[in-house]
């Protein structure tokens, strides 16, 4: 798929007058990791984190308001300005809150949430939507010097906590740290594989804390 900024791509055409919905996205731009506000550089390597938490932005890049569906897309960007090859993989990206590990949402769940936004799809459209999300998902990749790679991980988005009594509240004296992401890259050209660690990066879209209410959204799919 060509990397053209602001290019609107139709993943599926209307298959018959009024029979199915078209699914359109705007291709996410590729930028070097050091261009992002939330980034770190170590040993010639830069890692950036980009939360897609604004509904309009999620609709533009993923064709659906995923935050409303309970899913937060997180773009991980890596730029290699070192002289060595490095490897990045999903298992080296960790989201945690304190000691609690928060696993990514399976792509099938993301696809189901995206499809739920529309009233009707053709078989071909469903296949294209599946292929699109598989294509943007973060994958294991080897970066050559001067290469940049970006991929998306999807996490359950926090839901507002409900209280039975709106006139009663409890205030905490201590603020618990919100979810944070850590990323590790592996240098492939040292005598022994060398790990370079980045983070923790705070996710502001989740700074109110994850609750069990998030699972209600996932159970629908």
N, C-alpha and C positions, 0 to 999 in steps of 0.2 A: 504494500500500500504506500503510495507516494506521500512524503512528509511535506505537505503544503499548508502553510498557515491559513487559518480561517476558511478552510475548504469544507463546505457542507457536502456530506456524502449521503446519498440515499441508499440504505442497506437493502431496501426492497421496493419495487415499484408496485403500483396498484394493479392487482391481478383481477381485472374486471371492474366495471363501473360500480362503485359503491359496495364492493364485496369485501375488501380488506383495507386495513390501515397501513400507511407507510410509516417506517421507522427511520428517523433521520438523526444524525449526530454531527457535531462539528469536531473535526480531527484535533486532538489535543496537541498544542505546539510543543516542540522539543527545544529546550533551553539547556545550557550548561548548568550544572548543579550550583555553581557559585553565584548564579544570578538570583537565587531564591533567598528570601529573608531568613528562612529557617534552614541553615546549612552549616556544615563544619568541614574544615580542610586539615588533613594530616598526611604527611609523607607524600605529597603530590596527589592525593586522592581527595575528592570532595563528595559528600553525601548530603542530599537535601530531602526534606519532607514537605509535601504539599497536600493539605487537607482540602477536599472538595466538599465543603459543608454548606455552601449557599445553594438553596434549591434551584435557582436559575442557572447557576454554573453546572450543577449536576445534570440538569435537564439538557443543557447544551452539549456536554461532553459524553453523556451516557444514554441520552434519549429518554430518560425517566428521572423523576424526582426521587432518587434513592434515599436521601435523608428522611423524607416523609414515610418511606417504606421501612424505616428502621435500620438503614445500612449507610455507613460512612465510608466513602472511597478515600484511600490514602495513597498518593502517588509518591513513590520512592525513586529519586533520581541520583545516578552515580556518574561522575566524570573522572576519567583516569588521565591525569597529567604527569604521571610517573613514567619511568623508562621500562617498567615491567608489565607483564600481563597479570590481571587480577580476575578472580572469579567471584560472582555474586549469586546468591541463591535464596529462595524464599525462607528456608530453614535458618538463615542467618539474619533474619529480620524478626525481632521479638517485641511484641506489645505487652506491657505488664502494668499492673496497678499494685504497688507494693510487691508482695510475693505472689499475687494472683496473676497467672498467665492468661492472656486473652487471645484466643485463636482466631484466625481469619474465618470469614464466612465462606462456605463452599461456593464455587462459581455457579453451580446449578441453582442455589438459593437466590443468588443475585439475578440470574436470568429469569427465574420465576417472578421475582419482584418487579423486574423491568417489564415483563410481558403483562403483568397485572394492571399496568397503567393504561393499557389500550383495550378497546372493546373487542377487536377481532383481528387475527393475523392469518395469513396464508401459510401453508407448510414451508414454502420457500423463505418467507420472512422469518419464521421461527428458526430455521437453520442459519440464516444470516445473523440473527441476534445472538445465537449461541456462539457462532464463530467469532463475532465481534468481541464479546467479553473474554473468550479464550485468548484472543489476540492481544488485548490490552493488559491482561493479568501478568503480574510479576513472575518471571521465570528465571531458571538458572541460566547464566550468561557469562561468557568469557569476554572481558574488555581488553582490547589492545590499547597501547599508548595513544592518547588523544581521543579515545572513544567516549561517548556518552550513552548511557542506557537508562530508560525509565519504564517502570511497570506499576500496576495498581494492585493494592491489596484492599480487600473489603472487610470491614468489621461491623459487628452489631452496634448500632447507634443507641446511646442512652435514652431512655424514656423518662418523662417527668414522673416523679414519685407522687402517689396519691395519698392524701390524708383523709381519714374518716371525719375528723373535726377540723374545719377550716379556721376555727377560732383558737386552736391550740397548736403551739409549735415549740420545738426544742432547739436551742442554739448551742453549737459546740464551741468550746474554748480553744480547740485545736483544729487546724485545717489539714485535712488529709491530702497527700499528693495525688494528683490526677494521673490518668494513664500516660505512660511514656513509651517511646519506641527507641530501641537500640539496634544498631546495624553493624555487622562485621563483614569485612572484605578479606579475601585470602590472596596474598602475593604468591604467584605460582613459580617464580624464578629465583627464590632464595634457596639456600642449601636445605633448609627445612621449611615447610610451609609457614609463612608468617601471617599472623592475623592482625589486622588493623581495626580497632573498634571506634565507633562513632555514637554520639548520644550521651545521655538520654535526651530525646526530643519530646517536649510536652505537646499533647494534642489538645488544643483549646476547645475543639468541638466536643470533647468528652470531659471537660474539666469539672463538670458537676457530678461526675462519678457514674459508673455503670451499675445498673440495677437489674434485678431478675426480670423486670418488666420487659427488657429487650427481647427475651425469649418468646414473648407473646407474638411478636411480629414474625419470628422465624417459624413458629409452629403453624402459621397459616400456609406455609409452603412445604 
